Amino acid sequence: MTDTSNKPDDCPDPEMKKTCSGECATCPSAKKEPGAAGKLPERAAIDVKHVILVLSGKGGVGKSTVAVNLASALSNHGYNTGILDLDLHGPTIPKMLGIENHKLQTMDNKIEPVRVTGTLAAVSMAFLLPDTSTPVIWRGPMKMSAISQFLTDVNWGSLDFLVVDLPPGTGDEALTIAQLAPNLRGAVIVTTPQEVATLETSKAVRFVEKLDIPVIGVVENMSGMVCPHCQAEIDVFGKGGGKKMADELGVPFLGSIPLDIEMRQAGDAGRPAVIRRGGDDPTWKAVNEVMENLVKRVEQ
């Protein structure tokens, strides 16, 4: 009599089930060897000391503006910096850096990033599109493949910092870069002061914590505005919400950046505000303070 006490219950053929050992290739109960699909992807082999993610729980908070100015500030202080635009469906980094008409070139089977300055290089999906109105209609696997190529197939050289601008939310792009990026030092979370923004942005903090990624700190963007006519300070979106959120969640606060019409004009003109201005300018000081606080935390 055939022993069926240990036979699989889900064998597809009733007759075969009588003699099934659970080892046949077509059997759902067959013991599967762990294959490549079950393994986490390997970290990209690029020469970078610190990878910094810039993200938020929602759109419209000026996340890309913060990423561009942060990368520019790092570059201005002599750090070899790369900025990777992973907002694949809405890439704006090239426009903000004044390099939107460039295309990616290849040399020795490597993709060359677009050089903004001697210490700042950029890669974006926008460099691969026929024109700025072309939509990217991709599902998750295509995004993951592109992100992998932007890391491993690009000749980034030796970087001190790679600033990664992510799309709003907590989707494929954030998960993929978290798995692939080497030396991932942490995430900068951008919010605006009003409660409706901090409510959604707090989800981004919890998201990176679930992935065991350190929260480098929160940046409050559009924090108050100095009237260009009377010089009075106006709290258009409120003030202090980002600091309050950081305190409640127990994460560092990197600083506040005011709402500044010249920062918007600088982004449209392709010259980040941190490059156009300096000295005693309040916005320049605010961005520089955020950058210095970030460097201190990373180096700790």
C-alpha positions in Angstrom: 0.0 0.0 0.0 1.3 3.4 -1.0 2.0 5.8 2.0 0.1 9.0 1.3 0.4 10.5 4.8 3.0 13.0 3.7 1.7 13.6 0.2 0.9 17.1 -0.9 -2.8 18.0 -0.8 -2.6 20.4 -3.8 -1.1 18.0 -6.4 -3.0 18.7 -9.7 -3.5 15.1 -10.8 -5.5 12.8 -8.5 -3.8 9.7 -9.8 -0.4 11.2 -9.6 -1.1 12.3 -6.1 -1.0 8.6 -5.0 2.7 8.4 -5.8 3.7 12.0 -5.8 6.7 12.8 -3.7 6.3 16.5 -4.0 9.5 16.8 -6.0 8.2 16.9 -9.6 8.8 20.2 -11.4 5.1 20.8 -12.2 3.9 20.2 -8.7 2.8 23.3 -6.7 4.1 21.7 -3.6 7.5 21.0 -5.1 10.4 22.3 -2.9 11.8 25.3 -4.7 15.4 26.2 -4.5 15.8 29.9 -3.7 16.4 31.6 -7.0 17.5 35.0 -8.1 13.9 36.3 -8.0 13.8 35.7 -4.2 17.0 37.6 -3.5 17.4 41.2 -2.8 19.3 43.0 -5.7 22.9 43.8 -5.1 24.0 47.3 -4.3 25.2 49.3 -7.3 29.0 49.4 -7.6 29.5 53.1 -7.8 32.2 55.2 -6.0 30.1 57.5 -3.7 30.6 58.3 -0.1 27.1 59.5 0.8 23.8 58.9 -1.0 21.1 61.3 0.2 17.4 60.8 -0.6 15.2 63.9 -0.8 11.5 63.0 -0.6 8.1 64.1 0.8 4.8 62.5 1.4 3.0 64.9 -1.1 3.7 67.1 -4.1 3.8 70.9 -4.2 6.2 71.4 -1.3 9.2 72.4 -3.4 11.1 69.2 -2.9 12.9 69.4 -6.3 13.8 73.1 -5.6 15.3 72.0 -2.2 17.2 69.1 -3.9 18.7 71.4 -6.6 19.8 74.1 -4.2 21.1 71.5 -1.7 23.2 69.8 -4.4 24.4 73.2 -5.7 25.4 74.3 -2.2 27.4 71.1 -1.7 29.1 71.6 -5.0 29.9 75.2 -4.2 31.7 74.1 -1.0 34.0 71.8 -3.0 32.2 68.5 -2.7 32.0 66.3 -5.8 28.3 66.1 -6.2 25.8 64.2 -8.4 22.1 64.8 -8.6 19.9 62.0 -9.8 16.4 63.0 -10.9 14.2 60.0 -10.2 10.9 61.8 -10.7 10.6 59.7 -13.9 7.1 61.0 -14.8 7.7 64.6 -14.0 11.5 65.3 -14.3 12.2 69.0 -13.6 15.8 69.0 -12.4 17.4 69.8 -15.8 15.1 72.8 -16.2 16.1 74.1 -12.8 19.8 73.7 -13.6 19.5 75.3 -17.1 20.6 72.1 -18.9 17.2 70.9 -20.3 18.4 70.9 -23.9 21.2 68.4 -23.2 21.1 64.7 -24.0 23.0 61.8 -22.4 26.0 60.6 -24.3 27.8 57.2 -24.1 31.6 56.7 -24.0 33.3 53.3 -23.6 29.9 51.6 -22.9 29.2 54.1 -20.1 26.6 56.8 -19.9 28.1 60.2 -19.3 26.2 62.4 -16.9 25.6 66.0 -17.9 28.2 68.3 -16.3 26.7 71.4 -14.8 30.0 72.5 -13.2 33.3 70.9 -12.5 31.9 69.5 -9.2 28.2 68.9 -10.1 26.8 66.4 -12.6 23.2 65.4 -13.3 21.2 62.5 -14.7 17.5 62.7 -15.5 14.9 60.9 -17.5 14.3 64.3 -19.2 17.6 63.8 -21.1 16.2 60.8 -22.9 12.8 62.2 -24.0 12.2 63.7 -27.5 10.8 66.8 -26.0 9.5 68.2 -22.7 5.9 67.3 -23.4 6.5 63.6 -23.9 4.9 61.6 -21.1 6.6 58.6 -19.5 4.0 55.8 -19.4 5.8 53.0 -17.4 4.9 50.3 -14.9 7.1 49.3 -12.0 9.5 46.9 -13.7 10.5 49.5 -16.3 11.1 52.1 -13.6 13.3 49.6 -11.6 15.3 48.8 -14.7 15.9 52.5 -15.5 16.9 53.3 -11.9 19.4 50.4 -12.0 20.9 51.8 -15.2 21.1 55.3 -13.9 23.2 54.0 -11.1 25.4 51.2 -12.5 25.7 52.3 -16.2 26.5 56.0 -15.6 30.1 57.2 -15.3 29.6 59.2 -12.1 33.2 59.2 -11.2 34.2 59.6 -7.6 31.4 61.4 -5.7 31.3 62.8 -2.2 27.5 63.1 -2.4 24.8 61.8 -4.6 21.5 63.7 -4.0 18.5 61.8 -5.2 15.3 63.7 -6.0 12.3 61.4 -5.6 8.7 61.8 -6.7 6.0 62.5 -4.2 4.8 59.6 -2.1 6.3 56.2 -1.2 6.2 54.1 -4.4 8.5 52.1 -6.7 11.1 54.7 -7.1 11.8 55.1 -3.4 11.8 51.4 -2.7 14.1 50.6 -5.6 16.7 53.3 -4.8 16.6 52.1 -1.2 17.5 48.6 -2.3 20.2 49.6 -4.9 22.0 52.6 -3.6 25.3 52.0 -1.9 26.3 54.0 1.2 22.8 55.3 1.7 23.3 57.7 4.5 19.6 58.8 5.0 16.7 60.9 3.8 15.9 64.5 3.9 12.2 65.1 4.3 10.7 68.3 2.8 7.5 69.8 4.0 5.7 73.1 4.1 4.5 74.5 7.4 0.7 74.0 7.1 -0.9 71.1 8.9 -2.3 69.4 5.8 1.2 69.2 4.4 2.9 67.9 7.6 0.2 65.3 8.0 1.1 63.7 4.7 4.8 64.3 5.0 4.9 62.5 8.3 4.1 59.3 6.4 7.4 59.7 4.5 9.2 59.8 7.8 7.6 56.5 8.9 8.2 55.1 5.4 12.0 55.5 5.5 12.1 54.3 9.1 10.3 51.1 8.1 13.1 50.6 5.5 15.8 51.1 8.2 16.9 54.3 6.5 18.0 57.1 8.9 16.1 60.3 8.8 18.8 63.0 8.4 16.3 65.7 9.0 13.2 67.7 8.1 13.4 70.8 6.0 10.5 73.3 6.2 10.2 75.0 2.8 8.1 78.1 2.1 8.4 79.1 5.7 7.2 82.7 5.9 7.7 85.4 3.2 9.2 88.8 3.4 7.0 91.2 1.4 9.1 92.8 -1.4 7.2 96.1 -1.0 6.9 96.8 2.8 9.5 94.2 4.0 7.0 92.9 6.5 7.1 89.1 7.2 3.9 87.3 6.1 3.2 83.7 7.0 1.5 82.6 3.8 1.6 78.9 4.6 2.2 79.4 8.3 5.5 78.9 10.1 7.0 76.3 12.4 5.0 73.3 11.3 8.0 71.4 10.0 9.9 71.9 13.3 6.8 70.8 15.3 6.4 67.7 13.1 10.1 66.8 13.5 9.9 67.2 17.3 6.7 65.0 17.5 8.3 62.3 15.4 11.6 62.4 17.2 13.7 63.2 14.2 16.2 66.1 13.5 15.2 69.4 12.1 17.7 70.8 9.5 16.2 74.3 9.1 13.6 76.5 7.3 13.7 78.1 3.9 11.5 81.1 3.3 9.0 81.5 0.5 10.9 83.7 -2.0 9.8 84.9 -5.4 13.4 85.1 -6.5 13.9 81.4 -5.7 11.0 80.6 -8.1 12.4 82.9 -10.7 15.8 81.3 -10.3 14.4 77.8 -10.9 12.6 79.0 -14.0 15.8 80.6 -15.3 17.9 77.5 -14.7 20.2 79.1 -12.1 19.6 77.9 -8.5 19.1 80.7 -6.0 22.1 79.5 -4.0 24.3 80.2 -7.0 22.7 83.6 -8.0 22.9 85.0 -4.5 25.1 85.0 -1.5 26.4 87.0 1.4 23.7 88.5 3.6 20.7 87.2 1.5 18.3 85.5 3.9 17.4 82.7 1.4 21.0 82.0 0.6 21.8 81.8 4.4 18.8 79.5 5.0 19.8 77.0 2.2 23.4 77.1 3.3 22.4 76.4 6.9 20.4 73.4 5.8 23.4 72.1 3.8 25.8 72.6 6.7 23.5 70.9 9.1 23.1 68.0 6.7 26.9 67.6 6.3 27.4 67.6 10.1 24.8 64.9 10.6 26.2 62.7 7.7 29.8 63.0 8.9 28.7 62.1 12.5 
